[in-house]
Amino acid sequence: MAEKGADAYFIRQTLQHALHRLMEMDVEALYQAAYGERSEERTNSRNGYRDRAYEIRAGKAWSRSARPRKR
């Protein structure tokens, strides 16, 4: 089990960054557009973010995932 302290903080931060990037890539593939890209043909868009918590051995890790919205 990871020690609490600097190592746990590093693990949480690394995991949070990786989760955020993976979710962004998934959303970009779903919307077929990068963040901020506009298109009249698309029927969906982002509707802000929601925070998600993940319990890991090093503590709780947080990630923000985009919320989809249909037009």
Distance bins in CASP14 RR format, pairs under 12 A and 6 or more apart:
PFRMAT RR
TARGET T0000
AUTHOR 0000-0000-0000
RMODE 2
METHOD distances of the structure
MODEL  1
1 7 0 0 0 0 0 1 0 0 0 0 0
1 8 0 0 0 0 1 0 0 0 0 0 0
1 11 0 0 0 0 0 1 0 0 0 0 0
1 56 0 0 0 0 0 1 0 0 0 0 0
1 57 1 0 1 0 0 0 0 0 0 0 0
1 58 0 0 0 0 1 0 0 0 0 0 0
1 59 0 0 0 0 0 1 0 0 0 0 0
2 8 1 0 1 0 0 0 0 0 0 0 0
2 9 0 0 0 0 1 0 0 0 0 0 0
2 10 0 0 0 0 1 0 0 0 0 0 0
2 11 1 0 1 0 0 0 0 0 0 0 0
2 12 0 0 0 0 1 0 0 0 0 0 0
2 14 0 0 0 0 0 1 0 0 0 0 0
2 15 0 0 0 0 0 1 0 0 0 0 0
2 56 0 0 0 0 1 0 0 0 0 0 0
2 57 1 0 1 0 0 0 0 0 0 0 0
2 58 1 0 1 0 0 0 0 0 0 0 0
2 59 0 0 0 0 1 0 0 0 0 0 0
2 61 0 0 0 0 0 1 0 0 0 0 0
3 9 0 0 0 0 0 1 0 0 0 0 0
3 10 0 0 0 0 0 1 0 0 0 0 0
3 11 0 0 0 0 1 0 0 0 0 0 0
3 57 0 0 0 0 0 1 0 0 0 0 0
3 58 0 0 0 0 1 0 0 0 0 0 0
3 59 0 0 0 0 0 1 0 0 0 0 0
4 10 0 0 0 0 0 1 0 0 0 0 0
4 11 0 0 0 0 0 1 0 0 0 0 0
4 12 0 0 0 0 0 1 0 0 0 0 0
4 57 0 0 0 0 0 1 0 0 0 0 0
4 58 1 0 0 1 0 0 0 0 0 0 0
4 59 0 0 0 0 1 0 0 0 0 0 0
5 11 0 0 0 0 1 0 0 0 0 0 0
5 12 0 0 0 0 1 0 0 0 0 0 0
5 13 0 0 0 0 0 1 0 0 0 0 0
5 58 0 0 0 0 1 0 0 0 0 0 0
5 59 0 0 0 0 0 1 0 0 0 0 0
6 12 0 0 0 0 0 1 0 0 0 0 0
6 13 0 0 0 0 0 1 0 0 0 0 0
6 58 0 0 0 0 0 1 0 0 0 0 0
7 13 0 0 0 0 0 1 0 0 0 0 0
7 14 0 0 0 0 0 1 0 0 0 0 0
7 57 0 0 0 0 0 1 0 0 0 0 0
7 58 1 0 0 1 0 0 0 0 0 0 0
7 59 0 0 0 0 0 1 0 0 0 0 0
8 14 0 0 0 0 0 1 0 0 0 0 0
8 15 0 0 0 0 0 1 0 0 0 0 0
8 56 0 0 0 0 1 0 0 0 0 0 0
8 57 0 0 0 0 1 0 0 0 0 0 0
8 58 1 1 0 0 0 0 0 0 0 0 0
8 59 1 0 0 1 0 0 0 0 0 0 0
8 60 0 0 0 0 0 1 0 0 0 0 0
8 61 0 0 0 0 0 1 0 0 0 0 0
9 15 0 0 0 0 0 1 0 0 0 0 0
9 16 0 0 0 0 0 1 0 0 0 0 0
9 58 1 0 0 1 0 0 0 0 0 0 0
9 59 0 0 0 0 1 0 0 0 0 0 0
9 60 0 0 0 0 0 1 0 0 0 0 0
9 61 0 0 0 0 0 1 0 0 0 0 0
10 16 0 0 0 0 0 1 0 0 0 0 0
10 17 0 0 0 0 0 1 0 0 0 0 0
10 58 0 0 0 0 1 0 0 0 0 0 0
10 61 0 0 0 0 0 1 0 0 0 0 0
11 17 0 0 0 0 0 1 0 0 0 0 0
11 18 0 0 0 0 0 1 0 0 0 0 0
11 54 0 0 0 0 0 1 0 0 0 0 0
11 56 1 0 0 1 0 0 0 0 0 0 0
11 57 0 0 0 0 1 0 0 0 0 0 0
11 58 1 0 1 0 0 0 0 0 0 0 0
11 59 0 0 0 0 1 0 0 0 0 0 0
11 60 0 0 0 0 0 1 0 0 0 0 0
11 61 0 0 0 0 1 0 0 0 0 0 0
12 18 0 0 0 0 0 1 0 0 0 0 0
12 19 0 0 0 0 0 1 0 0 0 0 0
12 53 0 0 0 0 0 1 0 0 0 0 0
12 54 0 0 0 0 1 0 0 0 0 0 0
12 55 0 0 0 0 0 1 0 0 0 0 0
12 56 1 0 0 1 0 0 0 0 0 0 0
12 57 0 0 0 0 0 1 0 0 0 0 0
12 58 1 0 1 0 0 0 0 0 0 0 0
12 59 1 0 0 1 0 0 0 0 0 0 0
12 60 1 0 0 1 0 0 0 0 0 0 0
12 61 1 0 1 0 0 0 0 0 0 0 0
12 62 0 0 0 0 1 0 0 0 0 0 0
12 63 0 0 0 0 0 1 0 0 0 0 0
13 19 0 0 0 0 0 1 0 0 0 0 0
13 20 0 0 0 0 0 1 0 0 0 0 0
13 56 0 0 0 0 0 1 0 0 0 0 0
13 58 0 0 0 0 1 0 0 0 0 0 0
13 59 0 0 0 0 0 1 0 0 0 0 0
13 61 0 0 0 0 1 0 0 0 0 0 0
13 62 0 0 0 0 0 1 0 0 0 0 0
13 63 0 0 0 0 0 1 0 0 0 0 0
14 20 0 0 0 0 0 1 0 0 0 0 0
14 21 0 0 0 0 0 1 0 0 0 0 0
14 56 0 0 0 0 0 1 0 0 0 0 0
14 58 0 0 0 0 1 0 0 0 0 0 0
14 61 0 0 0 0 1 0 0 0 0 0 0
15 21 0 0 0 0 0 1 0 0 0 0 0
15 22 0 0 0 0 0 1 0 0 0 0 0
15 53 0 0 0 0 0 1 0 0 0 0 0
15 54 1 0 0 1 0 0 0 0 0 0 0
15 55 0 0 0 0 0 1 0 0 0 0 0
15 56 1 0 0 1 0 0 0 0 0 0 0
15 57 0 0 0 0 0 1 0 0 0 0 0
15 58 1 0 0 1 0 0 0 0 0 0 0
15 59 0 0 0 0 1 0 0 0 0 0 0
15 60 0 0 0 0 0 1 0 0 0 0 0
15 61 1 0 1 0 0 0 0 0 0 0 0
15 62 0 0 0 0 1 0 0 0 0 0 0
15 63 0 0 0 0 1 0 0 0 0 0 0
16 22 0 0 0 0 0 1 0 0 0 0 0
16 23 0 0 0 0 0 1 0 0 0 0 0
16 51 0 0 0 0 0 1 0 0 0 0 0
16 52 0 0 0 0 0 1 0 0 0 0 0
16 53 0 0 0 0 0 1 0 0 0 0 0
16 54 0 0 0 0 1 0 0 0 0 0 0
16 56 0 0 0 0 0 1 0 0 0 0 0
16 58 0 0 0 0 0 1 0 0 0 0 0
16 59 0 0 0 0 0 1 0 0 0 0 0
16 60 0 0 0 0 0 1 0 0 0 0 0
16 61 1 0 1 0 0 0 0 0 0 0 0
16 62 1 0 0 1 0 0 0 0 0 0 0
16 63 1 0 1 0 0 0 0 0 0 0 0
16 64 0 0 0 0 1 0 0 0 0 0 0
16 65 0 0 0 0 0 1 0 0 0 0 0
17 23 0 0 0 0 0 1 0 0 0 0 0
17 24 0 0 0 0 0 1 0 0 0 0 0
17 61 0 0 0 0 1 0 0 0 0 0 0
17 62 0 0 0 0 0 1 0 0 0 0 0
17 63 0 0 0 0 1 0 0 0 0 0 0
17 64 0 0 0 0 0 1 0 0 0 0 0
18 24 0 0 0 0 0 1 0 0 0 0 0
18 25 0 0 0 0 0 1 0 0 0 0 0
18 54 0 0 0 0 0 1 0 0 0 0 0
18 56 0 0 0 0 0 1 0 0 0 0 0
18 61 0 0 0 0 1 0 0 0 0 0 0
18 63 0 0 0 0 1 0 0 0 0 0 0
19 25 0 0 0 0 0 1 0 0 0 0 0
19 26 0 0 0 0 0 1 0 0 0 0 0
19 51 0 0 0 0 0 1 0 0 0 0 0
19 52 0 0 0 0 1 0 0 0 0 0 0
19 53 0 0 0 0 0 1 0 0 0 0 0
19 54 1 0 0 1 0 0 0 0 0 0 0
19 56 0 0 0 0 0 1 0 0 0 0 0
19 61 1 0 0 1 0 0 0 0 0 0 0
19 62 0 0 0 0 1 0 0 0 0 0 0
19 63 1 0 1 0 0 0 0 0 0 0 0
19 64 0 0 0 0 1 0 0 0 0 0 0
19 65 0 0 0 0 1 0 0 0 0 0 0
20 26 0 0 0 0 0 1 0 0 0 0 0
20 27 0 0 0 0 0 1 0 0 0 0 0
20 35 0 0 0 0 0 1 0 0 0 0 0
20 49 0 0 0 0 1 0 0 0 0 0 0
20 51 0 0 0 0 0 1 0 0 0 0 0
20 52 0 0 0 0 1 0 0 0 0 0 0
20 54 0 0 0 0 0 1 0 0 0 0 0
20 61 0 0 0 0 0 1 0 0 0 0 0
20 62 0 0 0 0 1 0 0 0 0 0 0
20 63 1 0 1 0 0 0 0 0 0 0 0
20 64 1 0 0 1 0 0 0 0 0 0 0
20 65 0 0 0 0 1 0 0 0 0 0 0
20 66 0 0 0 0 0 1 0 0 0 0 0
21 27 0 0 0 0 0 1 0 0 0 0 0
21 28 0 0 0 0 0 1 0 0 0 0 0
21 35 0 0 0 0 0 1 0 0 0 0 0
21 63 0 0 0 0 1 0 0 0 0 0 0
21 64 0 0 0 0 0 1 0 0 0 0 0
21 65 0 0 0 0 0 1 0 0 0 0 0
22 28 0 0 0 0 0 1 0 0 0 0 0
22 29 0 0 0 0 0 1 0 0 0 0 0
22 63 0 0 0 0 1 0 0 0 0 0 0
22 65 0 0 0 0 1 0 0 0 0 0 0
23 29 0 0 0 0 0 1 0 0 0 0 0
23 30 0 0 0 0 0 1 0 0 0 0 0
23 35 0 0 0 0 0 1 0 0 0 0 0
23 46 0 0 0 0 0 1 0 0 0 0 0
23 49 0 0 0 0 1 0 0 0 0 0 0
23 50 0 0 0 0 0 1 0 0 0 0 0
23 51 0 0 0 0 0 1 0 0 0 0 0
23 52 0 0 0 0 1 0 0 0 0 0 0
23 54 0 0 0 0 0 1 0 0 0 0 0
23 63 1 0 0 1 0 0 0 0 0 0 0
23 64 1 0 0 1 0 0 0 0 0 0 0
23 65 1 0 1 0 0 0 0 0 0 0 0
23 66 1 0 0 1 0 0 0 0 0 0 0
23 67 0 0 0 0 0 1 0 0 0 0 0
23 68 0 0 0 0 0 1 0 0 0 0 0
24 30 0 0 0 0 0 1 0 0 0 0 0
24 31 0 0 0 0 0 1 0 0 0 0 0
24 33 0 0 0 0 0 1 0 0 0 0 0
24 34 0 0 0 0 1 0 0 0 0 0 0
24 35 1 0 0 1 0 0 0 0 0 0 0
24 36 0 0 0 0 0 1 0 0 0 0 0
24 46 0 0 0 0 0 1 0 0 0 0 0
24 49 0 0 0 0 0 1 0 0 0 0 0
24 63 0 0 0 0 0 1 0 0 0 0 0
24 64 0 0 0 0 1 0 0 0 0 0 0
24 65 0 0 0 0 1 0 0 0 0 0 0
24 66 1 0 0 1 0 0 0 0 0 0 0
25 31 0 0 0 0 0 1 0 0 0 0 0
25 34 0 0 0 0 0 1 0 0 0 0 0
25 35 0 0 0 0 0 1 0 0 0 0 0
25 65 0 0 0 0 0 1 0 0 0 0 0
25 66 0 0 0 0 0 1 0 0 0 0 0
26 63 0 0 0 0 0 1 0 0 0 0 0
26 65 0 0 0 0 1 0 0 0 0 0 0
26 66 0 0 0 0 1 0 0 0 0 0 0
26 68 0 0 0 0 0 1 0 0 0 0 0
27 33 0 0 0 0 1 0 0 0 0 0 0
27 34 0 0 0 0 1 0 0 0 0 0 0
27 35 0 0 0 0 1 0 0 0 0 0 0
27 36 0 0 0 0 0 1 0 0 0 0 0
27 37 0 0 0 0 0 1 0 0 0 0 0
27 44 0 0 0 0 0 1 0 0 0 0 0
27 45 0 0 0 0 0 1 0 0 0 0 0
27 46 1 0 0 1 0 0 0 0 0 0 0
27 47 0 0 0 0 0 1 0 0 0 0 0
27 48 0 0 0 0 0 1 0 0 0 0 0
27 49 0 0 0 0 0 1 0 0 0 0 0
27 64 0 0 0 0 0 1 0 0 0 0 0
27 65 1 0 0 1 0 0 0 0 0 0 0
27 66 1 0 1 0 0 0 0 0 0 0 0
27 67 0 0 0 0 1 0 0 0 0 0 0
27 68 1 0 0 1 0 0 0 0 0 0 0
27 69 0 0 0 0 0 1 0 0 0 0 0
28 34 1 0 1 0 0 0 0 0 0 0 0
28 35 1 0 0 1 0 0 0 0 0 0 0
28 36 0 0 0 0 0 1 0 0 0 0 0
28 37 0 0 0 0 1 0 0 0 0 0 0
28 42 0 0 0 0 0 1 0 0 0 0 0
28 46 0 0 0 0 0 1 0 0 0 0 0
28 66 0 0 0 0 1 0 0 0 0 0 0
28 68 0 0 0 0 0 1 0 0 0 0 0
29 66 0 0 0 0 0 1 0 0 0 0 0
30 42 0 0 0 0 0 1 0 0 0 0 0
30 43 0 0 0 0 0 1 0 0 0 0 0
30 44 1 0 0 1 0 0 0 0 0 0 0
30 45 0 0 0 0 0 1 0 0 0 0 0
30 46 0 0 0 0 0 1 0 0 0 0 0
30 65 0 0 0 0 0 1 0 0 0 0 0
30 66 0 0 0 0 1 0 0 0 0 0 0
30 67 0 0 0 0 0 1 0 0 0 0 0
30 68 1 0 0 1 0 0 0 0 0 0 0
31 37 0 0 0 0 1 0 0 0 0 0 0
31 38 0 0 0 0 0 1 0 0 0 0 0
31 39 0 0 0 0 1 0 0 0 0 0 0
31 41 0 0 0 0 0 1 0 0 0 0 0
31 42 1 0 0 1 0 0 0 0 0 0 0
31 43 0 0 0 0 1 0 0 0 0 0 0
31 44 1 0 0 1 0 0 0 0 0 0 0
31 45 1 0 0 1 0 0 0 0 0 0 0
31 46 1 0 0 1 0 0 0 0 0 0 0
31 47 0 0 0 0 0 1 0 0 0 0 0
31 66 0 0 0 0 1 0 0 0 0 0 0
31 67 0 0 0 0 0 1 0 0 0 0 0
31 68 1 0 0 1 0 0 0 0 0 0 0
31 69 0 0 0 0 0 1 0 0 0 0 0
31 70 0 0 0 0 0 1 0 0 0 0 0
31 71 0 0 0 0 0 1 0 0 0 0 0
32 39 0 0 0 0 1 0 0 0 0 0 0
32 41 0 0 0 0 1 0 0 0 0 0 0
32 42 1 0 0 1 0 0 0 0 0 0 0
32 43 0 0 0 0 0 1 0 0 0 0 0
32 44 0 0 0 0 1 0 0 0 0 0 0
32 45 0 0 0 0 0 1 0 0 0 0 0
33 39 1 0 0 1 0 0 0 0 0 0 0
33 40 0 0 0 0 0 1 0 0 0 0 0
33 41 0 0 0 0 1 0 0 0 0 0 0
33 42 1 0 0 1 0 0 0 0 0 0 0
33 43 0 0 0 0 0 1 0 0 0 0 0
33 44 0 0 0 0 1 0 0 0 0 0 0
33 45 0 0 0 0 1 0 0 0 0 0 0
33 46 0 0 0 0 1 0 0 0 0 0 0
33 66 0 0 0 0 0 1 0 0 0 0 0
33 68 0 0 0 0 0 1 0 0 0 0 0
34 42 0 0 0 0 0 1 0 0 0 0 0
34 46 0 0 0 0 0 1 0 0 0 0 0
34 66 0 0 0 0 0 1 0 0 0 0 0
35 45 0 0 0 0 0 1 0 0 0 0 0
35 46 1 0 0 1 0 0 0 0 0 0 0
35 48 0 0 0 0 0 1 0 0 0 0 0
35 49 0 0 0 0 0 1 0 0 0 0 0
35 66 0 0 0 0 1 0 0 0 0 0 0
36 42 0 0 0 0 0 1 0 0 0 0 0
36 45 0 0 0 0 1 0 0 0 0 0 0
36 46 0 0 0 0 1 0 0 0 0 0 0
36 48 0 0 0 0 0 1 0 0 0 0 0
36 66 0 0 0 0 0 1 0 0 0 0 0
37 45 0 0 0 0 0 1 0 0 0 0 0
37 46 0 0 0 0 0 1 0 0 0 0 0
38 45 0 0 0 0 1 0 0 0 0 0 0
38 46 0 0 0 0 0 1 0 0 0 0 0
38 71 0 0 0 0 0 1 0 0 0 0 0
39 45 0 0 0 0 1 0 0 0 0 0 0
39 71 0 0 0 0 0 1 0 0 0 0 0
40 71 0 0 0 0 1 0 0 0 0 0 0
41 71 0 0 0 0 0 1 0 0 0 0 0
42 68 0 0 0 0 0 1 0 0 0 0 0
42 69 0 0 0 0 0 1 0 0 0 0 0
42 70 0 0 0 0 0 1 0 0 0 0 0
42 71 1 0 0 1 0 0 0 0 0 0 0
43 68 0 0 0 0 0 1 0 0 0 0 0
43 69 0 0 0 0 1 0 0 0 0 0 0
43 70 1 0 0 1 0 0 0 0 0 0 0
43 71 1 0 1 0 0 0 0 0 0 0 0
44 66 0 0 0 0 0 1 0 0 0 0 0
44 67 0 0 0 0 0 1 0 0 0 0 0
44 68 1 0 1 0 0 0 0 0 0 0 0
44 69 1 0 0 1 0 0 0 0 0 0 0
44 70 1 0 1 0 0 0 0 0 0 0 0
44 71 1 0 0 1 0 0 0 0 0 0 0
45 66 0 0 0 0 1 0 0 0 0 0 0
45 67 0 0 0 0 1 0 0 0 0 0 0
45 68 1 0 0 1 0 0 0 0 0 0 0
45 69 1 0 1 0 0 0 0 0 0 0 0
45 70 0 0 0 0 1 0 0 0 0 0 0
45 71 1 0 0 1 0 0 0 0 0 0 0
46 64 0 0 0 0 0 1 0 0 0 0 0
46 65 0 0 0 0 0 1 0 0 0 0 0
46 66 1 0 1 0 0 0 0 0 0 0 0
46 67 1 0 0 1 0 0 0 0 0 0 0
46 68 1 0 0 1 0 0 0 0 0 0 0
46 69 1 0 0 1 0 0 0 0 0 0 0
46 70 0 0 0 0 0 1 0 0 0 0 0
46 71 0 0 0 0 0 1 0 0 0 0 0
47 65 0 0 0 0 0 1 0 0 0 0 0
47 66 1 0 0 1 0 0 0 0 0 0 0
47 67 1 0 1 0 0 0 0 0 0 0 0
47 68 1 0 0 1 0 0 0 0 0 0 0
47 69 1 1 0 0 0 0 0 0 0 0 0
47 70 0 0 0 0 1 0 0 0 0 0 0
47 71 0 0 0 0 0 1 0 0 0 0 0
48 64 0 0 0 0 1 0 0 0 0 0 0
48 65 0 0 0 0 1 0 0 0 0 0 0
48 66 1 0 0 1 0 0 0 0 0 0 0
48 67 1 0 1 0 0 0 0 0 0 0 0
48 68 0 0 0 0 1 0 0 0 0 0 0
48 69 0 0 0 0 1 0 0 0 0 0 0
49 62 0 0 0 0 0 1 0 0 0 0 0
49 63 0 0 0 0 1 0 0 0 0 0 0
49 64 1 0 1 0 0 0 0 0 0 0 0
49 65 1 0 0 1 0 0 0 0 0 0 0
49 66 1 0 1 0 0 0 0 0 0 0 0
49 67 1 0 0 1 0 0 0 0 0 0 0
49 68 0 0 0 0 0 1 0 0 0 0 0
50 62 0 0 0 0 0 1 0 0 0 0 0
50 63 0 0 0 0 1 0 0 0 0 0 0
50 64 1 0 0 1 0 0 0 0 0 0 0
50 65 1 0 1 0 0 0 0 0 0 0 0
50 66 0 0 0 0 1 0 0 0 0 0 0
50 67 1 0 1 0 0 0 0 0 0 0 0
50 68 0 0 0 0 0 1 0 0 0 0 0
51 60 0 0 0 0 0 1 0 0 0 0 0
51 61 0 0 0 0 0 1 0 0 0 0 0
51 62 1 0 1 0 0 0 0 0 0 0 0
51 63 1 0 0 1 0 0 0 0 0 0 0
51 64 1 0 1 0 0 0 0 0 0 0 0
51 65 0 0 0 0 1 0 0 0 0 0 0
51 66 0 0 0 0 0 1 0 0 0 0 0
51 67 0 0 0 0 0 1 0 0 0 0 0
52 60 0 0 0 0 0 1 0 0 0 0 0
52 61 0 0 0 0 1 0 0 0 0 0 0
52 62 1 0 0 1 0 0 0 0 0 0 0
52 63 1 0 1 0 0 0 0 0 0 0 0
52 64 1 0 0 1 0 0 0 0 0 0 0
52 65 1 0 1 0 0 0 0 0 0 0 0
52 66 0 0 0 0 0 1 0 0 0 0 0
52 67 0 0 0 0 0 1 0 0 0 0 0
53 59 0 0 0 0 1 0 0 0 0 0 0
53 60 1 0 1 0 0 0 0 0 0 0 0
53 61 1 0 0 1 0 0 0 0 0 0 0
53 62 1 0 1 0 0 0 0 0 0 0 0
53 63 0 0 0 0 1 0 0 0 0 0 0
53 64 0 0 0 0 0 1 0 0 0 0 0
53 65 0 0 0 0 0 1 0 0 0 0 0
54 60 1 0 0 1 0 0 0 0 0 0 0
54 61 1 0 1 0 0 0 0 0 0 0 0
54 62 1 0 0 1 0 0 0 0 0 0 0
54 63 1 0 0 1 0 0 0 0 0 0 0
54 64 0 0 0 0 0 1 0 0 0 0 0
54 65 0 0 0 0 0 1 0 0 0 0 0
55 61 1 0 0 1 0 0 0 0 0 0 0
55 62 0 0 0 0 0 1 0 0 0 0 0
56 62 0 0 0 0 0 1 0 0 0 0 0
56 63 0 0 0 0 0 1 0 0 0 0 0
END
